[in-house]
Amino acid sequence: MERFIQRRWRLFGVAIVLGVGVLYVGGTLQCKGLGFPLDDGWIHQTYARNLANTGQLAYVPGQVSLGSTSPLWSAVLSLGYVLRLPPVLWSYVLGGAGWLATGWTAAALARRLFPRRRAVALWVGLACLFEWHLAWAAFSGMETTLFCFLSLLLIERYAARAHPFLLGGIGGLLFLARPEGVVLVALLAGVIALDRRGPGPAPAGVWDKGLLVVWVEFAAGLAVLVLPYVVFNVIVSGQLFPNTFYAKQAEYHDLLAQPLWIRLWQVVRRPVIGAQILLLPGFVWQAIQSVRAQPEANGTRTLRMLPGVWWGVYHAIYALRMPVDYQYGRYLMPTIPFLLFYGVIGTSRWIRTHSHRLAPRLFSRAMPAAIGCLFVAFLIVGQQAYVDDVCVINGEMVDVAHWLKGHTPADALVAAHDIGAIGYLGERALLDLAGLITPEVIPFIRDEAQLAQFIVAQEADYLVTFPSWYRQMTADERFVRVYQTDCAVTRRRGGDNMAVYRIRE
């Protein structure tokens, strides 16, 4: 019977992802073609295309660079080019698969950690598959759902007592999906140590070894994937992490002047907008219960704490280093499955449909109904946000890319912020004012005067940006506006249209 339920649940998950995919992607047909809701999706496409065609992780063919924060995502995207699949559709398939795997794995983790509440595990998975941020991310062309899936898989496989070498390999994939994944790997290494110091004998099988041996096996699996990439980074740039890791922190460094509590609020608030706002009390209650639980011989108590610890540490990292919440908090979206995990399990403990008292019975009926309605409502609202976002990118960056390709010399040098669609579709040499492929600008990334001097010194022919992003530079007489887009969605949102400036000698 349980296997039958599991098969039905998996099929239902597939139906949800396909249905939402049609709803979200189909709505963008009004946006001058398919696309992505943010320019970074085109950056990954450029790396993937060049990786498939040249075998190099390069934004410009022949120039190896470290602008990709997620080499794993670039690699799986590149398979679409090798197989000659439509690139944008292939990214949708991969993102949707990552989203589906996130729901399945969240449910599997709930069954592992809370075996007496197996029915609740299905609701954990469904919550992930109805969450609007994750739907937006699945079809954004980004690695977000892949990172969510690997984060959950690492914990779930440890709960299943997978071999330490395999766990290290999953941790390596997680790091290659996003560099902050190394923090979860370190947390799991700590859990391994705490578990083996707990009451009772060590688990049988491959885990019936000394802690040092287990750590060595774990580290070996991690090193197989991580070490070559780190060596590659050091050889190319002398740094451990990709340029993006440093460029983004430099770009938003001024935000660190805010008090820490404001930064924490800024990074926490966006991911809780949705049905999960009703799950927050359950999240807090379950987090407290996980800490207060009595130690168990199998280490489950320590592992039950890990989702909450990871949720808190992840937000703390961004509050301390890059407290931004734009694009619905896209950098914080990987925390949402863990919020839903604790929130659903904690809330379910208060559901007593057969209570003899009226108040618990009313709560037990009203709360699930309210949560379900909010999930559906926000999924629909998220669809309109997704469509508008794609229309903006297509009407701004993609439009400019086509203009550059049709109105500028093939050897023109373009200084731009952002470079995604322009790099992929415009096929012009670029100076990246965001520092992803032009790391020389990182030390003065917020200094418009020095940026302008750098652009002129590099003999760039054109500047592409939103005028409001560089008010001082775009007012300089050396930069002459020659083209501006006419995207109505951008103006409706209160923004200005992207412009192209010819640079006088």
Secondary structure by P-SEA (a helix, b strand, c coil): caaaaaaaaaaaaaaaaaaaaaaaaaaaccccccccccaaaaaaaaaaaaaaacccccccccccccccccaaaaaaaaaaaaaccaaaaaaaaaaaaaaaaaaaaaaaaaaaaccccccaaaaaaaaaaacaaaaaaaacccaaaaaaaaaaaaaaaaaacccaaaaaaaaaaaaaacccaaaaaaaaaaaaaaaaacccccccccccccaaaaaaaaaaaaacccaaaaaaaaaaccccccaaaaaaaaaacccccccaaaaaaaaaccccccccccaaaaaaaaaaaaaaccccccaaaaaaaaaaaaaaaaaaaaaaccccccccccccccaaaaaaaaaaaaaaaacccccccaaaaaaaaaaaaaaaaaaaaaaaaaaaaaaaaaaaaaacaaaaaaaaaccccccccccccccccccccccccccccccccccccccccccaaaaaaaaaaacccccccccccccccccccccccccccccaaaaaacbbbbbbbbbcc
